[in-house]
Amino acid sequence: MALITEQGYSVSRAAASLGVTDKLLYNWKAKFEAEKSGSVLSPDERAELMRLRKENKELRMEKDILKKASALLLKET
C-alpha cells in the first residue's frame, strides 16, 4: 500500500511492480482503507453482533406473541 499511499503510484503501476493483478491490488487497497477507518469488525465483534442480532430477533418474536396473547385475553373479557 505504501507504493500507492506514500509514493503516489497508480494502482496499475503498483500492481505491475508487485507482479499482481490490478483487481487484487484494488481489493487490498479497499481492505486497507476499511481497516484504517475502523469499519472492519474483529472476529469477536462480528460474533457479538451476530449474537445480539439473534437475541433481538427472539425478543421481537416474544413481544409479538405477548401482544397477540394480551389482545386475545382482552377480547374474551
PDB file of N, CA, C and O in Angstrom:
ATOM      1  N   MET A   1       0.813  -1.180   0.000  1.00  0.00           N
ATOM      2  CA  MET A   1       0.000   0.000   0.000  1.00  0.00           C
ATOM      3  C   MET A   1       0.857   1.244   0.000  1.00  0.00           C
ATOM      4  O   MET A   1       0.419   2.300  -0.458  1.00  0.00           O
ATOM      5  N   ALA A   2       2.084   1.135   0.512  1.00  0.00           N
ATOM      6  CA  ALA A   2       2.953   2.306   0.567  1.00  0.00           C
ATOM      7  C   ALA A   2       3.242   2.846  -0.826  1.00  0.00           C
ATOM      8  O   ALA A   2       3.390   4.055  -1.004  1.00  0.00           O
ATOM      9  N   LEU A   3       3.325   1.957  -1.816  1.00  0.00           N
ATOM     10  CA  LEU A   3       3.560   2.428  -3.184  1.00  0.00           C
ATOM     11  C   LEU A   3       2.453   3.377  -3.625  1.00  0.00           C
ATOM     12  O   LEU A   3       2.713   4.367  -4.308  1.00  0.00           O
ATOM     13  N   ILE A   4       1.239   3.078  -3.239  1.00  0.00           N
ATOM     14  CA  ILE A   4       0.093   3.896  -3.651  1.00  0.00           C
ATOM     15  C   ILE A   4      -0.087   5.088  -2.718  1.00  0.00           C
ATOM     16  O   ILE A   4      -0.186   6.229  -3.170  1.00  0.00           O
ATOM     17  N   THR A   5      -0.129   4.819  -1.414  1.00  0.00           N
ATOM     18  CA  THR A   5      -0.469   5.874  -0.458  1.00  0.00           C
ATOM     19  C   THR A   5       0.670   6.847  -0.200  1.00  0.00           C
ATOM     20  O   THR A   5       0.424   8.039  -0.011  1.00  0.00           O
ATOM     21  N   GLU A   6       1.903   6.372  -0.188  1.00  0.00           N
ATOM     22  CA  GLU A   6       3.024   7.240   0.159  1.00  0.00           C
ATOM     23  C   GLU A   6       3.842   7.683  -1.047  1.00  0.00           C
ATOM     24  O   GLU A   6       4.347   8.805  -1.076  1.00  0.00           O
ATOM     25  N   GLN A   7       3.977   6.810  -2.043  1.00  0.00           N
ATOM     26  CA  GLN A   7       4.840   7.137  -3.174  1.00  0.00           C
ATOM     27  C   GLN A   7       4.071   7.599  -4.399  1.00  0.00           C
ATOM     28  O   GLN A   7       4.674   7.940  -5.416  1.00  0.00           O
ATOM     29  N   GLY A   8       2.753   7.615  -4.315  1.00  0.00           N
ATOM     30  CA  GLY A   8       1.943   8.160  -5.392  1.00  0.00           C
ATOM     31  C   GLY A   8       1.834   7.306  -6.642  1.00  0.00           C
ATOM     32  O   GLY A   8       1.475   7.812  -7.705  1.00  0.00           O
ATOM     33  N   TYR A   9       2.139   6.016  -6.533  1.00  0.00           N
ATOM     34  CA  TYR A   9       1.985   5.118  -7.681  1.00  0.00           C
ATOM     35  C   TYR A   9       0.503   4.959  -8.004  1.00  0.00           C
ATOM     36  O   TYR A   9      -0.341   5.012  -7.110  1.00  0.00           O
ATOM     37  N   SER A  10       0.193   4.766  -9.270  1.00  0.00           N
ATOM     38  CA  SER A  10      -1.170   4.381  -9.629  1.00  0.00           C
ATOM     39  C   SER A  10      -1.341   2.912  -9.259  1.00  0.00           C
ATOM     40  O   SER A  10      -0.360   2.192  -9.070  1.00  0.00           O
ATOM     41  N   VAL A  11      -2.578   2.480  -9.158  1.00  0.00           N
ATOM     42  CA  VAL A  11      -2.829   1.076  -8.820  1.00  0.00           C
ATOM     43  C   VAL A  11      -2.229   0.171  -9.887  1.00  0.00           C
ATOM     44  O   VAL A  11      -1.626  -0.853  -9.565  1.00  0.00           O
ATOM     45  N   SER A  12      -2.389   0.540 -11.148  1.00  0.00           N
ATOM     46  CA  SER A  12      -1.854  -0.278 -12.244  1.00  0.00           C
ATOM     47  C   SER A  12      -0.341  -0.401 -12.157  1.00  0.00           C
ATOM     48  O   SER A  12       0.215  -1.486 -12.324  1.00  0.00           O
ATOM     49  N   ARG A  13       0.319   0.721 -11.894  1.00  0.00           N
ATOM     50  CA  ARG A  13       1.787   0.711 -11.823  1.00  0.00           C
ATOM     51  C   ARG A  13       2.265  -0.088 -10.612  1.00  0.00           C
ATOM     52  O   ARG A  13       3.216  -0.863 -10.713  1.00  0.00           O
ATOM     53  N   ALA A  14       1.609   0.099  -9.475  1.00  0.00           N
ATOM     54  CA  ALA A  14       1.986  -0.637  -8.268  1.00  0.00           C
ATOM     55  C   ALA A  14       1.748  -2.132  -8.457  1.00  0.00           C
ATOM     56  O   ALA A  14       2.568  -2.949  -8.039  1.00  0.00           O
ATOM     57  N   ALA A  15       0.628  -2.491  -9.086  1.00  0.00           N
ATOM     58  CA  ALA A  15       0.330  -3.906  -9.335  1.00  0.00           C
ATOM     59  C   ALA A  15       1.389  -4.525 -10.232  1.00  0.00           C
ATOM     60  O   ALA A  15       1.842  -5.642  -9.981  1.00  0.00           O
ATOM     61  N   ALA A  16       1.785  -3.810 -11.271  1.00  0.00           N
ATOM     62  CA  ALA A  16       2.824  -4.321 -12.175  1.00  0.00           C
ATOM     63  C   ALA A  16       4.140  -4.490 -11.428  1.00  0.00           C
ATOM     64  O   ALA A  16       4.846  -5.475 -11.643  1.00  0.00           O
ATOM     65  N   SER A  17       4.480  -3.552 -10.559  1.00  0.00           N
ATOM     66  CA  SER A  17       5.721  -3.637  -9.782  1.00  0.00           C
ATOM     67  C   SER A  17       5.719  -4.829  -8.838  1.00  0.00           C
ATOM     68  O   SER A  17       6.756  -5.443  -8.587  1.00  0.00           O
ATOM     69  N   LEU A  18       4.540  -5.146  -8.319  1.00  0.00           N
ATOM     70  CA  LEU A  18       4.423  -6.253  -7.365  1.00  0.00           C
ATOM     71  C   LEU A  18       4.149  -7.594  -8.030  1.00  0.00           C
ATOM     72  O   LEU A  18       4.236  -8.641  -7.388  1.00  0.00           O
ATOM     73  N   GLY A  19       3.819  -7.564  -9.313  1.00  0.00           N
ATOM     74  CA  GLY A  19       3.530  -8.804 -10.029  1.00  0.00           C
ATOM     75  C   GLY A  19       2.169  -9.386  -9.690  1.00  0.00           C
ATOM     76  O   GLY A  19       1.984 -10.603  -9.709  1.00  0.00           O
ATOM     77  N   VAL A  20       1.210  -8.506  -9.376  1.00  0.00           N
ATOM     78  CA  VAL A  20      -0.154  -8.954  -9.086  1.00  0.00           C
ATOM     79  C   VAL A  20      -1.112  -8.230 -10.024  1.00  0.00           C
ATOM     80  O   VAL A  20      -0.729  -7.280 -10.707  1.00  0.00           O
ATOM     81  N   THR A  21      -2.362  -8.688 -10.050  1.00  0.00           N
ATOM     82  CA  THR A  21      -3.349  -8.051 -10.925  1.00  0.00           C
ATOM     83  C   THR A  21      -3.858  -6.754 -10.297  1.00  0.00           C
ATOM     84  O   THR A  21      -3.787  -6.557  -9.084  1.00  0.00           O
ATOM     85  N   ASP A  22      -4.370  -5.885 -11.151  1.00  0.00           N
ATOM     86  CA  ASP A  22      -4.960  -4.630 -10.675  1.00  0.00           C
ATOM     87  C   ASP A  22      -6.104  -4.913  -9.704  1.00  0.00           C
ATOM     88  O   ASP A  22      -6.235  -4.261  -8.668  1.00  0.00           O
ATOM     89  N   LYS A  23      -6.927  -5.896 -10.060  1.00  0.00           N
ATOM     90  CA  LYS A  23      -8.099  -6.219  -9.235  1.00  0.00           C
ATOM     91  C   LYS A  23      -7.680  -6.627  -7.830  1.00  0.00           C
ATOM     92  O   LYS A  23      -8.281  -6.190  -6.849  1.00  0.00           O
ATOM     93  N   LEU A  24      -6.650  -7.467  -7.730  1.00  0.00           N
ATOM     94  CA  LEU A  24      -6.177  -7.907  -6.423  1.00  0.00           C
ATOM     95  C   LEU A  24      -5.688  -6.715  -5.608  1.00  0.00           C
ATOM     96  O   LEU A  24      -5.977  -6.609  -4.416  1.00  0.00           O
ATOM     97  N   LEU A  25      -4.954  -5.828  -6.251  1.00  0.00           N
ATOM     98  CA  LEU A  25      -4.442  -4.661  -5.540  1.00  0.00           C
ATOM     99  C   LEU A  25      -5.579  -3.722  -5.132  1.00  0.00           C
ATOM    100  O   LEU A  25      -5.536  -3.141  -4.048  1.00  0.00           O
ATOM    101  N   TYR A  26      -6.586  -3.568  -5.978  1.00  0.00           N
ATOM    102  CA  TYR A  26      -7.759  -2.768  -5.598  1.00  0.00           C
ATOM    103  C   TYR A  26      -8.439  -3.374  -4.368  1.00  0.00           C
ATOM    104  O   TYR A  26      -8.866  -2.649  -3.471  1.00  0.00           O
ATOM    105  N   ASN A  27      -8.538  -4.707  -4.331  1.00  0.00           N
ATOM    106  CA  ASN A  27      -9.134  -5.379  -3.165  1.00  0.00           C
ATOM    107  C   ASN A  27      -8.302  -5.120  -1.912  1.00  0.00           C
ATOM    108  O   ASN A  27      -8.848  -4.827  -0.848  1.00  0.00           O
ATOM    109  N   TRP A  28      -6.977  -5.228  -2.041  1.00  0.00           N
ATOM    110  CA  TRP A  28      -6.094  -4.961  -0.909  1.00  0.00           C
ATOM    111  C   TRP A  28      -6.249  -3.517  -0.443  1.00  0.00           C
ATOM    112  O   TRP A  28      -6.307  -3.240   0.755  1.00  0.00           O
ATOM    113  N   LYS A  29      -6.314  -2.605  -1.406  1.00  0.00           N
ATOM    114  CA  LYS A  29      -6.443  -1.182  -1.084  1.00  0.00           C
ATOM    115  C   LYS A  29      -7.757  -0.919  -0.342  1.00  0.00           C
ATOM    116  O   LYS A  29      -7.775  -0.191   0.650  1.00  0.00           O
ATOM    117  N   ALA A  30      -8.844  -1.505  -0.817  1.00  0.00           N
ATOM    118  CA  ALA A  30     -10.145  -1.316  -0.163  1.00  0.00           C
ATOM    119  C   ALA A  30     -10.120  -1.868   1.261  1.00  0.00           C
ATOM    120  O   ALA A  30     -10.641  -1.245   2.186  1.00  0.00           O
ATOM    121  N   LYS A  31      -9.509  -3.045   1.427  1.00  0.00           N
ATOM    122  CA  LYS A  31      -9.416  -3.647   2.758  1.00  0.00           C
ATOM    123  C   LYS A  31      -8.553  -2.783   3.672  1.00  0.00           C
ATOM    124  O   LYS A  31      -8.895  -2.563   4.834  1.00  0.00           O
ATOM    125  N   PHE A  32      -7.445  -2.301   3.147  1.00  0.00           N
ATOM    126  CA  PHE A  32      -6.546  -1.435   3.910  1.00  0.00           C
ATOM    127  C   PHE A  32      -7.273  -0.177   4.370  1.00  0.00           C
ATOM    128  O   PHE A  32      -7.165   0.216   5.531  1.00  0.00           O
ATOM    129  N   GLU A  33      -8.011   0.453   3.464  1.00  0.00           N
ATOM    130  CA  GLU A  33      -8.727   1.683   3.802  1.00  0.00           C
ATOM    131  C   GLU A  33      -9.849   1.423   4.805  1.00  0.00           C
ATOM    132  O   GLU A  33     -10.103   2.249   5.682  1.00  0.00           O
ATOM    133  N   ALA A  34     -10.515   0.285   4.678  1.00  0.00           N
ATOM    134  CA  ALA A  34     -11.579  -0.066   5.624  1.00  0.00           C
ATOM    135  C   ALA A  34     -11.000  -0.299   7.018  1.00  0.00           C
ATOM    136  O   ALA A  34     -11.567   0.152   8.014  1.00  0.00           O
ATOM    137  N   GLU A  35      -9.874  -1.002   7.084  1.00  0.00           N
ATOM    138  CA  GLU A  35      -9.236  -1.252   8.376  1.00  0.00           C
ATOM    139  C   GLU A  35      -8.737   0.051   8.987  1.00  0.00           C
ATOM    140  O   GLU A  35      -8.839   0.266  10.195  1.00  0.00           O
ATOM    141  N   LYS A  36      -8.204   0.903   8.145  1.00  0.00           N
ATOM    142  CA  LYS A  36      -7.679   2.187   8.608  1.00  0.00           C
ATOM    143  C   LYS A  36      -8.795   3.055   9.186  1.00  0.00           C
ATOM    144  O   LYS A  36      -8.586   3.759  10.174  1.00  0.00           O
ATOM    145  N   SER A  37      -9.962   3.007   8.582  1.00  0.00           N
ATOM    146  CA  SER A  37     -11.089   3.822   9.051  1.00  0.00           C
ATOM    147  C   SER A  37     -11.806   3.180  10.236  1.00  0.00           C
ATOM    148  O   SER A  37     -12.659   3.809  10.862  1.00  0.00           O
ATOM    149  N   GLY A  38     -11.465   1.938  10.542  1.00  0.00           N
ATOM    150  CA  GLY A  38     -12.084   1.254  11.672  1.00  0.00           C
ATOM    151  C   GLY A  38     -13.432   0.642  11.360  1.00  0.00           C
ATOM    152  O   GLY A  38     -14.165   0.273  12.277  1.00  0.00           O
ATOM    153  N   SER A  39     -13.778   0.525  10.089  1.00  0.00           N
ATOM    154  CA  SER A  39     -15.091  -0.012   9.733  1.00  0.00           C
ATOM    155  C   SER A  39     -15.105  -1.537   9.630  1.00  0.00           C
ATOM    156  O   SER A  39     -16.159  -2.129   9.399  1.00  0.00           O
ATOM    157  N   VAL A  40     -13.962  -2.169   9.798  1.00  0.00           N
ATOM    158  CA  VAL A  40     -13.889  -3.631   9.738  1.00  0.00           C
ATOM    159  C   VAL A  40     -14.024  -4.180  11.157  1.00  0.00           C
ATOM    160  O   VAL A  40     -13.334  -3.731  12.071  1.00  0.00           O
ATOM    161  N   LEU A  41     -14.906  -5.142  11.330  1.00  0.00           N
ATOM    162  CA  LEU A  41     -15.124  -5.733  12.644  1.00  0.00           C
ATOM    163  C   LEU A  41     -14.120  -6.842  12.908  1.00  0.00           C
ATOM    164  O   LEU A  41     -13.751  -7.597  12.009  1.00  0.00           O
ATOM    165  N   SER A  42     -13.687  -6.924  14.158  1.00  0.00           N
ATOM    166  CA  SER A  42     -12.832  -8.038  14.555  1.00  0.00           C
ATOM    167  C   SER A  42     -13.707  -9.287  14.642  1.00  0.00           C
ATOM    168  O   SER A  42     -14.932  -9.179  14.696  1.00  0.00           O
ATOM    169  N   PRO A  43     -13.092 -10.472  14.657  1.00  0.00           N
ATOM    170  CA  PRO A  43     -13.900 -11.700  14.783  1.00  0.00           C
ATOM    171  C   PRO A  43     -14.774 -11.705  16.041  1.00  0.00           C
ATOM    172  O   PRO A  43     -15.911 -12.176  16.003  1.00  0.00           O
ATOM    173  N   ASP A  44     -14.249 -11.185  17.151  1.00  0.00           N
ATOM    174  CA  ASP A  44     -15.041 -11.123  18.386  1.00  0.00           C
ATOM    175  C   ASP A  44     -16.221 -10.164  18.241  1.00  0.00           C
ATOM    176  O   ASP A  44     -17.328 -10.455  18.694  1.00  0.00           O
ATOM    177  N   GLU A  45     -15.973  -9.020  17.607  1.00  0.00           N
ATOM    178  CA  GLU A  45     -17.054  -8.054  17.397  1.00  0.00           C
ATOM    179  C   GLU A  45     -18.122  -8.622  16.471  1.00  0.00           C
ATOM    180  O   GLU A  45     -19.317  -8.422  16.691  1.00  0.00           O
ATOM    181  N   ARG A  46     -17.686  -9.328  15.440  1.00  0.00           N
ATOM    182  CA  ARG A  46     -18.628  -9.931  14.498  1.00  0.00           C
ATOM    183  C   ARG A  46     -19.478 -10.996  15.201  1.00  0.00           C
ATOM    184  O   ARG A  46     -20.685 -11.082  14.971  1.00  0.00           O
ATOM    185  N   ALA A  47     -18.845 -11.805  16.056  1.00  0.00           N
ATOM    186  CA  ALA A  47     -19.579 -12.840  16.790  1.00  0.00           C
ATOM    187  C   ALA A  47     -20.597 -12.201  17.736  1.00  0.00           C
ATOM    188  O   ALA A  47     -21.729 -12.670  17.848  1.00  0.00           O
ATOM    189  N   GLU A  48     -20.184 -11.127  18.417  1.00  0.00           N
ATOM    190  CA  GLU A  48     -21.110 -10.443  19.321  1.00  0.00           C
ATOM    191  C   GLU A  48     -22.268  -9.816  18.551  1.00  0.00           C
ATOM    192  O   GLU A  48     -23.414  -9.867  18.998  1.00  0.00           O
ATOM    193  N   LEU A  49     -21.974  -9.230  17.407  1.00  0.00           N
ATOM    194  CA  LEU A  49     -23.026  -8.638  16.582  1.00  0.00           C
ATOM    195  C   LEU A  49     -24.040  -9.695  16.160  1.00  0.00           C
ATOM    196  O   LEU A  49     -25.246  -9.457  16.223  1.00  0.00           O
ATOM    197  N   MET A  50     -23.562 -10.854  15.733  1.00  0.00           N
ATOM    198  CA  MET A  50     -24.461 -11.933  15.325  1.00  0.00           C
ATOM    199  C   MET A  50     -25.309 -12.408  16.506  1.00  0.00           C
ATOM    200  O   MET A  50     -26.507 -12.654  16.363  1.00  0.00           O
ATOM    201  N   ARG A  51     -24.675 -12.534  17.673  1.00  0.00           N
ATOM    202  CA  ARG A  51     -25.400 -12.962  18.875  1.00  0.00           C
ATOM    203  C   ARG A  51     -26.480 -11.941  19.236  1.00  0.00           C
ATOM    204  O   ARG A  51     -27.607 -12.313  19.562  1.00  0.00           O
ATOM    205  N   LEU A  52     -26.137 -10.669  19.177  1.00  0.00           N
ATOM    206  CA  LEU A  52     -27.096  -9.620  19.524  1.00  0.00           C
ATOM    207  C   LEU A  52     -28.238  -9.539  18.520  1.00  0.00           C
ATOM    208  O   LEU A  52     -29.383  -9.290  18.897  1.00  0.00           O
ATOM    209  N   ARG A  53     -27.934  -9.746  17.258  1.00  0.00           N
ATOM    210  CA  ARG A  53     -28.998  -9.748  16.247  1.00  0.00           C
ATOM    211  C   ARG A  53     -29.971 -10.900  16.486  1.00  0.00           C
ATOM    212  O   ARG A  53     -31.186 -10.740  16.371  1.00  0.00           O
ATOM    213  N   LYS A  54     -29.412 -12.063  16.820  1.00  0.00           N
ATOM    214  CA  LYS A  54     -30.259 -13.226  17.097  1.00  0.00           C
ATOM    215  C   LYS A  54     -31.130 -12.965  18.326  1.00  0.00           C
ATOM    216  O   LYS A  54     -32.328 -13.250  18.322  1.00  0.00           O
ATOM    217  N   GLU A  55     -30.516 -12.424  19.370  1.00  0.00           N
ATOM    218  CA  GLU A  55     -31.264 -12.114  20.589  1.00  0.00           C
ATOM    219  C   GLU A  55     -32.357 -11.080  20.309  1.00  0.00           C
ATOM    220  O   GLU A  55     -33.473 -11.203  20.813  1.00  0.00           O
ATOM    221  N   ASN A  56     -32.041 -10.080  19.518  1.00  0.00           N
ATOM    222  CA  ASN A  56     -33.011  -9.049  19.154  1.00  0.00           C
ATOM    223  C   ASN A  56     -34.198  -9.662  18.416  1.00  0.00           C
ATOM    224  O   ASN A  56     -35.350  -9.324  18.690  1.00  0.00           O
ATOM    225  N   LYS A  57     -33.914 -10.558  17.486  1.00  0.00           N
ATOM    226  CA  LYS A  57     -34.977 -11.219  16.722  1.00  0.00           C
ATOM    227  C   LYS A  57     -35.886 -12.025  17.652  1.00  0.00           C
ATOM    228  O   LYS A  57     -37.110 -11.975  17.536  1.00  0.00           O
ATOM    229  N   GLU A  58     -35.266 -12.772  18.580  1.00  0.00           N
ATOM    230  CA  GLU A  58     -36.047 -13.580  19.521  1.00  0.00           C
ATOM    231  C   GLU A  58     -36.912 -12.699  20.420  1.00  0.00           C
ATOM    232  O   GLU A  58     -38.069 -13.025  20.684  1.00  0.00           O
ATOM    233  N   LEU A  59     -36.357 -11.591  20.887  1.00  0.00           N
ATOM    234  CA  LEU A  59     -37.118 -10.689  21.752  1.00  0.00           C
ATOM    235  C   LEU A  59     -38.292 -10.058  21.011  1.00  0.00           C
ATOM    236  O   LEU A  59     -39.370  -9.890  21.581  1.00  0.00           O
ATOM    237  N   ARG A  60     -38.087  -9.711  19.755  1.00  0.00           N
ATOM    238  CA  ARG A  60     -39.186  -9.160  18.956  1.00  0.00           C
ATOM    239  C   ARG A  60     -40.302 -10.193  18.780  1.00  0.00           C
ATOM    240  O   ARG A  60     -41.486  -9.864  18.861  1.00  0.00           O
ATOM    241  N   MET A  61     -39.904 -11.450  18.538  1.00  0.00           N
ATOM    242  CA  MET A  61     -40.907 -12.505  18.378  1.00  0.00           C
ATOM    243  C   MET A  61     -41.685 -12.694  19.676  1.00  0.00           C
ATOM    244  O   MET A  61     -42.909 -12.822  19.658  1.00  0.00           O
ATOM    245  N   GLU A  62     -40.972 -12.713  20.804  1.00  0.00           N
ATOM    246  CA  GLU A  62     -41.634 -12.867  22.098  1.00  0.00           C
ATOM    247  C   GLU A  62     -42.592 -11.711  22.360  1.00  0.00           C
ATOM    248  O   GLU A  62     -43.703 -11.914  22.852  1.00  0.00           O
ATOM    249  N   LYS A  63     -42.159 -10.504  22.031  1.00  0.00           N
ATOM    250  CA  LYS A  63     -43.014  -9.326  22.221  1.00  0.00           C
ATOM    251  C   LYS A  63     -44.278  -9.440  21.380  1.00  0.00           C
ATOM    252  O   LYS A  63     -45.374  -9.143  21.858  1.00  0.00           O
ATOM    253  N   ASP A  64     -44.129  -9.867  20.131  1.00  0.00           N
ATOM    254  CA  ASP A  64     -45.292 -10.015  19.248  1.00  0.00           C
ATOM    255  C   ASP A  64     -46.265 -11.065  19.777  1.00  0.00           C
ATOM    256  O   ASP A  64     -47.481 -10.879  19.728  1.00  0.00           O
ATOM    257  N   ILE A  65     -45.717 -12.170  20.283  1.00  0.00           N
ATOM    258  CA  ILE A  65     -46.566 -13.229  20.842  1.00  0.00           C
ATOM    259  C   ILE A  65     -47.341 -12.706  22.049  1.00  0.00           C
ATOM    260  O   ILE A  65     -48.545 -12.935  22.165  1.00  0.00           O
ATOM    261  N   LEU A  66     -46.647 -12.000  22.950  1.00  0.00           N
ATOM    262  CA  LEU A  66     -47.309 -11.456  24.138  1.00  0.00           C
ATOM    263  C   LEU A  66     -48.355 -10.410  23.769  1.00  0.00           C
ATOM    264  O   LEU A  66     -49.411 -10.332  24.397  1.00  0.00           O
ATOM    265  N   LYS A  67     -48.067  -9.625  22.773  1.00  0.00           N
ATOM    266  CA  LYS A  67     -49.013  -8.602  22.316  1.00  0.00           C
ATOM    267  C   LYS A  67     -50.294  -9.258  21.786  1.00  0.00           C
ATOM    268  O   LYS A  67     -51.401  -8.820  22.097  1.00  0.00           O
ATOM    269  N   LYS A  68     -50.125 -10.311  20.982  1.00  0.00           N
ATOM    270  CA  LYS A  68     -51.285 -11.023  20.432  1.00  0.00           C
ATOM    271  C   LYS A  68     -52.064 -11.733  21.535  1.00  0.00           C
ATOM    272  O   LYS A  68     -53.295 -11.746  21.529  1.00  0.00           O
ATOM    273  N   ALA A  69     -51.333 -12.324  22.483  1.00  0.00           N
ATOM    274  CA  ALA A  69     -51.996 -13.033  23.579  1.00  0.00           C
ATOM    275  C   ALA A  69     -52.800 -12.066  24.439  1.00  0.00           C
ATOM    276  O   ALA A  69     -53.927 -12.370  24.830  1.00  0.00           O
ATOM    277  N   SER A  70     -52.232 -10.915  24.731  1.00  0.00           N
ATOM    278  CA  SER A  70     -52.965  -9.944  25.557  1.00  0.00           C
ATOM    279  C   SER A  70     -54.188  -9.415  24.815  1.00  0.00           C
ATOM    280  O   SER A  70     -55.221  -9.161  25.433  1.00  0.00           O
ATOM    281  N   ALA A  71     -54.085  -9.250  23.518  1.00  0.00           N
ATOM    282  CA  ALA A  71     -55.243  -8.808  22.728  1.00  0.00           C
ATOM    283  C   ALA A  71     -56.345  -9.856  22.779  1.00  0.00           C
ATOM    284  O   ALA A  71     -57.521  -9.510  22.891  1.00  0.00           O
ATOM    285  N   LEU A  72     -55.982 -11.135  22.698  1.00  0.00           N
ATOM    286  CA  LEU A  72     -56.973 -12.212  22.773  1.00  0.00           C
ATOM    287  C   LEU A  72     -57.627 -12.270  24.150  1.00  0.00           C
ATOM    288  O   LEU A  72     -58.839 -12.458  24.261  1.00  0.00           O
ATOM    289  N   LEU A  73     -56.824 -12.108  25.193  1.00  0.00           N
ATOM    290  CA  LEU A  73     -57.372 -12.140  26.553  1.00  0.00           C
ATOM    291  C   LEU A  73     -58.324 -10.973  26.792  1.00  0.00           C
ATOM    292  O   LEU A  73     -59.359 -11.141  27.437  1.00  0.00           O
ATOM    293  N   LEU A  74     -57.988  -9.813  26.287  1.00  0.00           N
ATOM    294  CA  LEU A  74     -58.862  -8.649  26.453  1.00  0.00           C
ATOM    295  C   LEU A  74     -60.156  -8.816  25.673  1.00  0.00           C
ATOM    296  O   LEU A  74     -61.212  -8.343  26.093  1.00  0.00           O
ATOM    297  N   LYS A  75     -60.067  -9.485  24.545  1.00  0.00           N
ATOM    298  CA  LYS A  75     -61.241  -9.723  23.704  1.00  0.00           C
ATOM    299  C   LYS A  75     -62.235 -10.644  24.408  1.00  0.00           C
ATOM    300  O   LYS A  75     -63.447 -10.476  24.276  1.00  0.00           O
ATOM    301  N   GLU A  76     -61.719 -11.614  25.153  1.00  0.00           N
ATOM    302  CA  GLU A  76     -62.562 -12.598  25.827  1.00  0.00           C
ATOM    303  C   GLU A  76     -63.309 -12.001  27.012  1.00  0.00           C
ATOM    304  O   GLU A  76     -64.352 -12.528  27.400  1.00  0.00           O
ATOM    305  N   THR A  77     -62.818 -10.942  27.585  1.00  0.00           N
ATOM    306  CA  THR A  77     -63.469 -10.380  28.781  1.00  0.00           C
ATOM    307  C   THR A  77     -64.524  -9.364  28.458  1.00  0.00           C
ATOM    308  O   THR A  77     -65.149  -8.814  29.364  1.00  0.00           O
TER     309      THR A  77
END
